[in-house]
Amino acid sequence: MPKEIAIGKRAKISEAQQYMLFAVFGASVFLGVAVSLVSHFIKQISFNTEVIMAEDQAIDAYSEVIKSIGVCKKSRAKAYSNEELKACEPDSIEISEIPDTLRANILERLAANEALSSVPKDATSSCINPETEKNYTYEELNENYNQAKGAEELVAASQLIKNCSALRVIPDALPAFKNEEAMLASLNKLFLISGREPESLSPSGIVSASDLGTGLNAVVVNFTLDDATTGDTAILLSNIERSIREFNIITATLSWTGDTSISFRAQATAFYRDESFITEVNKTIKAEEEAKE
């Protein structure tokens, strides 16, 4: 009898141990799943946080560019909202609404620059004030802009400032793109102003960008003046020197072709800048650290 009782107790203990083993195993599995889920959620939260931070940085950067250029009226908040961007109409914004921006500085300060305005300009019909029958002054152009109403009138007034104020000198002096036809036309005009026509006038190559400053490019041009006097040559060189567009003479050759006539051959460089634009940066965010490496 005692032996049977002992066997029964052992069976019950063994059964309890099995239950305990199953309970421990179940708890271990549950804990493992819980830890795995928590780790997964932490990674998801961290990844989403990084994405949101990158989005905020991109929004702030775009907003800063918009504010600096003067595309839209300045926002009271750090970044523009969707509603503000949708309501933004660049052509309907007046200069007074975008102070201290690139656009305002160009249309106000640079366009009124007296040194640039002193450069002689051709009297084209579009730049003649019908009331005075003279070229527009900056004050007249600015008044015309301030009195403009609506996008269409503001666009027309802005274009008039670009074409008829001191701003016109900048692309003439240093164009934003290579244009050999315009370069040859400019040089040919200098010949005509000097009272002569070139015997030959042609581009001959491009200067290596490594020899120039950042963003600066140059193209080489050859020109010849035959049967000229020393006075003709001196006048031509003087006009080239006084030209608003830089023509840097690299080589020059003078040879007598008669008792009083000479032949002048020269090679010069004319400059232009690379086009300016805003560079967009793409940033890839990956969830796994190994993938980032």
FENZI-V130181 format. One record per residue. N is the residue number from 1. RES is the residue in one letter. SS is DSSP state (h for helix, s for strand, l for the rest). PSI is psi in whole degrees, -180 to 180 (999 if undefined). BURIAL is + if it has 9 or more other C-alpha atoms within 8 Angstrom, else -. Layout:
((N;RES;SS;PSI;BURIAL) (N;RES;SS;PSI;BURIAL))
This chain:
((1;M;l;-52;-) (2;P;h;-34;-) (3;K;h;-41;-) (4;E;h;-38;-) (5;I;h;-41;-) (6;A;h;-41;-) (7;I;h;-41;-) (8;G;h;-39;-) (9;K;h;-41;-) (10;R;h;-38;-) (11;A;h;-42;-) (12;K;h;-41;-) (13;I;h;-42;-) (14;S;h;-42;-) (15;E;h;-42;-) (16;A;h;-38;-) (17;Q;h;-38;-) (18;Q;h;-45;-) (19;Y;h;-43;-) (20;M;h;-40;-) (21;L;h;-44;-) (22;F;h;-40;-) (23;A;h;-44;-) (24;V;h;-42;-) (25;F;h;-45;-) (26;G;h;-41;-) (27;A;h;-38;-) (28;S;h;-44;-) (29;V;h;-46;-) (30;F;h;-43;-) (31;L;h;-40;-) (32;G;h;-44;-) (33;V;h;-43;-) (34;A;h;-45;-) (35;V;h;-40;-) (36;S;h;-43;-) (37;L;h;-43;-) (38;V;h;-44;-) (39;S;h;-42;-) (40;H;h;-46;-) (41;F;h;-37;-) (42;I;h;-43;-) (43;K;h;-41;+) (44;Q;h;-44;+) (45;I;h;-43;-) (46;S;h;-43;-) (47;F;h;-47;+) (48;N;h;-37;-) (49;T;h;-42;-) (50;E;h;-39;+) (51;V;h;-45;+) (52;I;h;-40;-) (53;M;h;-41;-) (54;A;h;-39;-) (55;E;h;-43;-) (56;D;h;-40;-) (57;Q;h;-41;-) (58;A;h;-42;-) (59;I;h;-43;+) (60;D;h;-41;+) (61;A;h;-45;-) (62;Y;h;-41;-) (63;S;h;-39;+) (64;E;h;-40;+) (65;V;h;-45;-) (66;I;h;-44;+) (67;K;h;-44;+) (68;S;h;-40;-) (69;I;h;-37;+) (70;G;l;32;+) (71;V;l;-39;+) (72;C;l;164;+) (73;K;l;148;+) (74;K;l;137;-) (75;S;l;146;+) (76;R;l;-31;-) (77;A;l;171;-) (78;K;l;-37;-) (79;A;l;152;+) (80;Y;l;141;+) (81;S;l;166;-) (82;N;h;-38;-) (83;E;h;-40;-) (84;E;h;-40;+) (85;L;h;-39;+) (86;K;h;-34;-) (87;A;h;-6;-) (88;C;l;125;+) (89;E;l;95;-) (90;P;h;-39;-) (91;D;h;-13;-) (92;S;h;5;-) (93;I;l;132;+) (94;E;l;156;-) (95;I;h;-38;+) (96;S;h;-18;-) (97;E;h;-8;-) (98;I;l;59;+) (99;P;l;150;-) (100;D;l;26;-) (101;T;l;167;+) (102;L;h;-43;+) (103;R;h;-44;+) (104;A;h;-42;+) (105;N;h;-38;+) (106;I;h;-47;+) (107;L;h;-22;+) (108;E;h;-60;-) (109;R;h;-52;+) (110;L;h;-39;+) (111;A;l;-23;+) (112;A;l;6;+) (113;N;l;121;+) (114;E;h;-35;-) (115;A;h;-43;-) (116;L;h;-36;+) (117;S;h;-22;+) (118;S;l;-15;-) (119;V;l;126;-) (120;P;l;147;-) (121;K;l;154;-) (122;D;l;145;-) (123;A;l;95;-) (124;T;l;153;-) (125;S;h;-33;-) (126;S;h;-20;-) (127;C;h;11;+) (128;I;s;126;+) (129;N;s;118;+) (130;P;l;-22;-) (131;E;l;-39;-) (132;T;l;-15;-) (133;E;l;28;-) (134;K;s;168;-) (135;N;s;144;+) (136;Y;l;139;+) (137;T;l;165;-) (138;Y;h;-36;+) (139;E;h;-41;-) (140;E;h;-40;-) (141;L;h;-41;+) (142;N;h;-40;+) (143;E;h;-40;-) (144;N;h;-38;+) (145;Y;h;-43;+) (146;N;h;-27;-) (147;Q;l;-7;-) (148;A;l;143;+) (149;K;l;131;-) (150;G;h;162;-) (151;A;h;-42;-) (152;E;h;-45;-) (153;E;h;-37;+) (154;L;h;-40;+) (155;V;h;-45;+) (156;A;h;-41;-) (157;A;h;-39;+) (158;S;h;-42;+) (159;Q;h;-35;-) (160;L;h;-39;+) (161;I;h;-42;+) (162;K;h;-39;+) (163;N;h;-27;+) (164;C;h;-3;+) (165;S;l;-167;+) (166;A;l;-18;+) (167;L;h;-27;+) (168;R;h;-24;+) (169;V;h;-33;+) (170;I;h;-54;+) (171;P;h;-24;+) (172;D;h;-40;+) (173;A;h;-40;+) (174;L;l;89;+) (175;P;s;157;+) (176;A;l;2;+) (177;F;l;162;-) (178;K;l;126;-) (179;N;l;90;-) (180;E;h;-34;-) (181;E;h;-44;-) (182;A;h;-37;-) (183;M;h;-46;+) (184;L;h;-36;+) (185;A;h;-39;-) (186;S;h;-45;-) (187;L;h;-39;+) (188;N;h;-36;+) (189;K;h;-37;-) (190;L;h;-36;+) (191;F;h;-46;+) (192;L;h;-39;+) (193;I;h;-32;-) (194;S;l;-1;+) (195;G;l;16;-) (196;R;l;164;-) (197;E;l;142;-) (198;P;l;143;+) (199;E;l;-39;-) (200;S;s;151;-) (201;L;s;112;+) (202;S;s;146;-) (203;P;s;151;+) (204;S;s;2;-) (205;G;s;179;-) (206;I;s;137;-) (207;V;s;140;+) (208;S;l;133;-) (209;A;h;-25;+) (210;S;h;-20;-) (211;D;h;-4;-) (212;L;l;177;-) (213;G;l;171;-) (214;T;l;127;-) (215;G;l;-2;-) (216;L;s;137;+) (217;N;s;161;+) (218;A;s;149;+) (219;V;s;142;+) (220;V;s;141;+) (221;V;s;139;+) (222;N;s;141;+) (223;F;s;153;+) (224;T;s;139;+) (225;L;s;115;+) (226;D;s;160;+) (227;D;s;48;-) (228;A;s;158;+) (229;T;l;169;+) (230;T;h;-32;-) (231;G;h;-43;-) (232;D;h;-44;+) (233;T;h;-41;+) (234;A;h;-40;-) (235;I;h;-42;+) (236;L;h;-48;+) (237;L;h;-36;-) (238;S;h;-42;-) (239;N;h;-37;+) (240;I;h;-40;+) (241;E;h;-35;-) (242;R;h;-5;-) (243;S;l;141;+) (244;I;l;-30;-) (245;R;l;133;-) (246;E;l;124;+) (247;F;s;104;+) (248;N;s;108;-) (249;I;s;123;+) (250;I;s;-52;-) (251;T;s;151;-) (252;A;s;142;+) (253;T;s;129;-) (254;L;s;131;-) (255;S;s;140;-) (256;W;s;132;+) (257;T;l;0;+) (258;G;l;-170;-) (259;D;l;-38;-) (260;T;l;3;-) (261;S;l;148;+) (262;I;s;164;+) (263;S;s;129;+) (264;F;s;120;+) (265;R;s;136;+) (266;A;s;157;+) (267;Q;s;130;+) (268;A;s;163;+) (269;T;s;142;+) (270;A;s;147;+) (271;F;s;155;+) (272;Y;s;158;+) (273;R;s;159;+) (274;D;l;152;+) (275;E;l;137;-) (276;S;l;136;-) (277;F;l;163;-) (278;I;l;128;-) (279;T;l;126;-) (280;E;l;136;-) (281;V;l;128;-) (282;N;l;130;-) (283;K;l;124;-) (284;T;l;127;-) (285;I;l;125;-) (286;K;l;148;-) (287;A;l;-37;-) (288;E;l;134;-) (289;E;h;-37;-) (290;E;h;-36;-) (291;A;h;-31;-) (292;K;h;-34;-) (293;E;l;999;-))
